[in-house]
Amino acid sequence: MSDAIFDSFSGIGRMIILATMAYVAVVLILRISGKRTLSTLNAFDMIVTVALGSTLATAILSRSTPLLEALTAFATLVGLQWIVAWLSIRSRGFANMVRSEPALLVRKGEILHDALRRQRVTENELMTVIRQSSARAPENTAAVILETDGSFSVVAEDGADNGTAYARAGLNRR
C-alpha cells in the first residue's frame, strides 16, 4: 500500500501510545495551570490556544520531534500564558499592552461609523449581528459592543438598561 494511506501496524501502535501519553500529560499540565489557560477571552488567548493545539499535534504526529521535547514546549507555552495572565492582573499597563478593550459600535440606535472603521467591521456585518439578536433593528438597540474575544454583544432597547452594560464593558455612556 501507499505510504500516504498506510505505513505499518507498528506506526499505528506508536501513534496510539504517543497520543495516549500526550493526552495524559496535557490533561495534567492543564489541570495544574488552571482554567484560564484555555480561555479565549481575547485574541492573545486564542493565539496561545492555537499554538497549544499545534504543539500537541506535533507531539503526536511528528516522528522527528521526541514526545518529551514537544511536551516541554507545551508546558513552556502554558507557563508563559500563566505569567502573562498573572502580570495582567497585577499591572494595568501590561494588561493594556496584551489585551484589547471592548468597543462600542452602536449607542442608543446610532451606528458609530468611526468605531466601525477602527474595528474593521462593515455595516453589513453589524446589521447581521443586530438582525440575529432580539433587537432586530438598530433603532431597537441600546448598544452593540465588539467584545475582546471578537464576539458581539447586543443590548436591546427595552428601557431596562440602567447603564450597567456600558459600565461593565468599560465604555463611556453618552
VENVEN-V835735 format. One record per pair of residues at least 24 apart in sequence whose ideal C-beta (glycine too) atoms are under 8 Angstrom apart, sorted by the first residue. I is the first residue (numbers start at 1). J is the second residue. Records with the same first field share a line. If there is no record, write none. Layout:
I->J / J
This chain:
15->60 / 61
18->59 / 60 / 67
19->60
21->67
22->56 / 59 / 60 / 67 / 70 / 71
25->71 / 74
26->56 / 71 / 74
29->71 / 74 / 75 / 78
30->78
33->78 / 79 / 81 / 82
34->82
36->81 / 82 / 85
37->78 / 81 / 82
40->149
41->148 / 149
42->99 / 100 / 148 / 149
43->100 / 148 / 149 / 150
44->84 / 98 / 99
45->81 / 149
46->149 / 150
48->77 / 80 / 81
51->77
52->77 / 78
99->148
100->148
101->148 / 170
102->145 / 146 / 147 / 148 / 153 / 169 / 170 / 171
103->145 / 146
104->143 / 144 / 145 / 166 / 169 / 171
105->144 / 145 / 146 / 152
106->130 / 138 / 141 / 143 / 144
107->142 / 143 / 174
108->142 / 143 / 157
109->138 / 139 / 140 / 141 / 142 / 157
110->138
111->138
119->146
121->146
129->154
130->154
143->171
145->169 / 171
